Amino acid sequence: MAFAPNYNVVTAPEHLQTLLSSDLNRVSLLNFWAEWAEPCKQMNEVVKELAKKYPQLLTLEIEAEAQADITESFDIEAVPSFIILRGHTLLDRISGADAAALTTAIAKHTQTAPTPLSKTSQAPAVAAPGQREETPAELEKRMRAIMNQSRVVLFMKGTPATPRCGFSRRITGLLNDNGVEYSTFDILEDEAVRQGLKQLNDWPTFPQLIINGEFVGGLDIVVEMVENGELASMLA
C-alpha cells in the first residue's frame, strides 16, 4: 500500500520504468534497502518524511535483494543506498545512512530548474593535490599485508556488526556460527584495495575469505567448505 500519493513500493523492473517514464521532468528518489540492515530502518523513516515534505518528489522504495535486476542496473553494492534522478538522468548518488546528505541533496534538486546532466555515475577518485598516487607494486604489498594481518581475514562490505550487503551478512554469520576467529577489512572504505583484490585473487566479487595469506573463495565456496568439513580441517 502506498504511504503517500508520491510514495511507491517498486515491484518489478517494468513497474519502475513506468513510474520513471510518467514524467521525465520529475525528480525521483530511489531508496535501496534490506530488511536485515539496521541502518535501513532509520533511513526508511527519513525517506518517508522527505516524501511528506516534498509532494512533488517521486519516492520509490526498492528492496535491494528482492529486486536484484534493478539493484544491479544501478550498480548498488551496499545498503542503504539512494539514487536521485530527473526522469532517467542521474542527479546524485548517496551511499550509507547519511540522513543529512540525503536531505540536503533532495532540497537542492527539488528546488532547482532542470539542467543538462551526465548519465554517468560518480567520477573516479583522484589523488588529493600533493598526494602521490600509490604504485601497483605498493598496492600489492599493502594488500598482501592486510591478507596476512591474521590467520583468517575476511574482505567484506561493511563490518560484522553492520554488514552492507546480504552476502557479507551471510558469510559473517557462517563464520560466527562455526566459531571461526577472523579479522575483517571493509572494502567500501578503500577503492584501491577493492579493485586491486579482484585482480590479485582473480575473483570479481566480495566477500573474499583469506586463510594463511591465501585466497580461499567467496560465499558459495565457504558454504561448501563448511558443509563438507574442509573449513574445519583447514583451521584445525
C-alpha positions in Angstrom: 0.0 0.0 0.0 1.3 3.4 -0.9 2.5 5.5 2.1 1.6 8.8 0.3 0.4 9.6 -3.3 4.1 10.2 -4.3 5.4 7.1 -2.4 5.6 3.8 -4.2 6.9 0.3 -3.5 8.6 -0.9 -6.7 7.5 -4.5 -7.5 9.4 -5.1 -10.8 11.7 -3.5 -13.3 8.7 -2.8 -15.6 7.0 -1.1 -12.7 10.0 1.1 -12.1 10.2 2.0 -15.8 6.6 3.0 -15.9 6.9 5.2 -12.9 10.0 7.0 -14.1 8.6 7.5 -17.6 5.4 9.1 -16.5 7.1 12.5 -16.1 10.6 13.0 -17.4 10.9 16.3 -15.7 10.1 14.9 -12.2 12.7 14.3 -9.6 12.7 10.8 -8.2 14.3 9.3 -5.1 15.2 5.6 -5.3 15.7 4.1 -1.8 17.5 0.7 -1.9 17.2 -1.1 1.4 17.2 -4.5 3.0 15.2 -5.9 5.9 18.2 -7.3 7.7 20.2 -4.0 7.6 19.6 -2.0 10.8 20.7 1.4 9.3 18.0 1.0 6.6 15.2 1.1 9.2 16.3 4.6 10.3 16.7 5.8 6.7 13.4 4.4 5.6 11.8 6.8 8.1 13.9 9.7 6.8 12.7 8.8 3.3 9.0 8.8 4.4 9.5 12.2 5.9 11.0 13.5 2.7 8.1 12.2 0.7 5.7 14.1 3.0 7.8 17.3 2.8 8.2 17.2 -0.9 5.0 16.0 -2.6 6.5 16.8 -6.0 9.2 14.2 -5.3 8.5 10.7 -6.7 9.7 8.4 -3.9 10.4 4.8 -4.7 11.1 2.1 -2.2 13.2 -0.8 -3.6 14.1 -3.9 -1.6 17.6 -4.5 -2.9 17.8 -8.3 -2.9 14.2 -8.9 -3.9 14.7 -6.6 -6.9 18.2 -7.8 -7.9 17.9 -6.8 -11.6 17.1 -3.2 -10.6 19.8 -3.2 -7.9 22.4 -4.4 -10.4 21.3 -2.0 -13.1 22.0 1.0 -10.8 25.3 -0.6 -9.6 24.2 -0.7 -6.0 26.8 -2.6 -3.9 25.6 -1.8 -0.4 22.5 -0.8 1.6 21.2 1.7 2.3 21.9 3.5 -1.0 20.0 6.3 -2.7 19.7 7.3 -6.3 18.2 10.7 -7.2 17.0 11.1 -10.8 15.3 13.5 -13.0 13.4 11.3 -15.5 16.1 8.8 -16.3 19.0 11.2 -15.8 21.3 10.7 -12.7 21.4 13.8 -10.4 23.0 12.3 -7.3 24.1 9.1 -5.6 24.4 8.7 -1.8 25.6 5.6 -0.1 25.2 4.8 3.6 22.9 6.1 6.4 23.7 9.8 5.9 20.4 11.5 6.6 21.9 15.0 6.4 23.5 14.4 3.0 20.2 12.9 1.6 18.1 15.7 3.0 20.4 18.4 1.6 20.5 16.7 -1.8 16.7 16.4 -2.1 16.3 20.0 -1.1 18.8 21.0 -3.7 17.4 19.0 -6.6 13.7 19.7 -6.0 14.3 23.4 -5.9 16.5 23.9 -9.0 15.4 24.0 -12.6 16.3 21.1 -14.9 19.8 21.4 -16.4 21.7 19.0 -18.7 23.4 16.4 -16.7 25.6 13.4 -17.4 24.1 10.0 -17.1 27.3 8.5 -15.7 27.8 7.8 -12.1 30.4 9.4 -9.8 33.8 10.3 -11.3 36.7 8.1 -10.4 38.5 9.1 -7.2 41.7 11.1 -7.8 44.6 11.7 -5.5 44.4 14.9 -3.5 46.7 17.8 -4.6 50.3 17.0 -3.4 49.4 13.3 -2.7 51.4 10.8 -4.6 49.4 8.0 -6.2 50.2 4.5 -5.0 52.1 2.4 -7.4 50.8 -1.1 -8.4 53.7 -2.7 -6.5 53.0 -0.6 -3.4 49.3 -1.5 -3.6 50.1 -5.2 -3.9 52.4 -5.1 -1.0 49.8 -3.3 1.1 47.1 -5.8 0.1 49.3 -8.8 1.0 50.0 -7.2 4.4 46.3 -6.9 5.0 45.7 -10.5 3.9 48.3 -11.6 6.5 47.1 -9.4 9.3 45.6 -12.5 11.0 45.2 -16.2 10.2 41.7 -15.7 8.8 40.9 -12.4 7.1 37.5 -11.5 5.5 37.3 -8.8 2.9 33.7 -7.7 3.1 31.2 -4.8 2.6 30.7 -3.1 5.9 31.6 -4.7 9.2 30.3 -7.8 11.1 28.2 -5.6 13.2 26.8 -3.6 10.3 27.2 -5.6 7.0 26.2 -3.7 3.9 25.3 -6.5 1.6 23.5 -9.8 2.0 26.5 -11.9 1.1 28.7 -10.3 3.7 26.0 -10.7 6.3 25.6 -14.4 5.5 29.3 -15.2 5.5 30.0 -13.5 8.8 27.0 -15.4 10.3 28.5 -18.6 8.9 32.0 -17.9 10.4 30.5 -16.9 13.7 28.3 -19.9 13.9 31.3 -22.1 13.3 33.4 -20.4 16.0 36.0 -19.0 13.5 38.2 -16.2 14.7 38.8 -13.7 12.0 39.6 -10.1 11.3 37.8 -8.1 8.6 38.5 -5.3 6.1 35.7 -3.1 4.7 36.4 -2.8 1.0 33.9 0.0 0.7 36.3 2.2 2.6 39.2 1.7 0.2 38.6 1.7 -3.6 42.2 0.8 -4.5 42.1 -2.4 -2.4 38.6 -3.2 -3.6 39.7 -3.1 -7.3 43.2 -4.5 -6.7 41.9 -7.6 -4.9 39.7 -8.5 -7.8 42.9 -8.8 -10.0 45.2 -10.2 -7.3 42.9 -13.0 -6.4 41.3 -13.4 -9.8 37.8 -13.1 -8.2 35.4 -10.4 -9.2 33.1 -10.2 -6.2 33.0 -9.8 -2.5 33.2 -11.1 0.2 36.6 -12.8 -0.2 37.9 -15.1 2.5 41.7 -15.4 3.1 43.3 -18.1 5.2 47.0 -18.1 6.0 47.5 -15.3 3.5 45.9 -17.3 0.6 42.6 -16.6 -1.1 40.0 -19.4 -0.3 36.9 -18.2 -2.0 33.6 -16.3 -1.8 30.4 -17.1 0.0 29.4 -20.2 -2.1 32.8 -21.8 -1.7 32.9 -21.2 2.0 29.4 -22.6 2.4 30.5 -25.8 0.6 33.7 -26.0 2.7 31.6 -25.8 5.9 29.2 -28.5 4.7 32.0 -30.9 3.7 34.2 -30.2 6.7 37.0 -28.8 4.7 37.0 -25.4 6.5 37.2 -27.1 9.9 40.1 -29.3 8.7 41.9 -26.3 7.3 41.6 -24.4 10.6 42.4 -27.4 12.9 
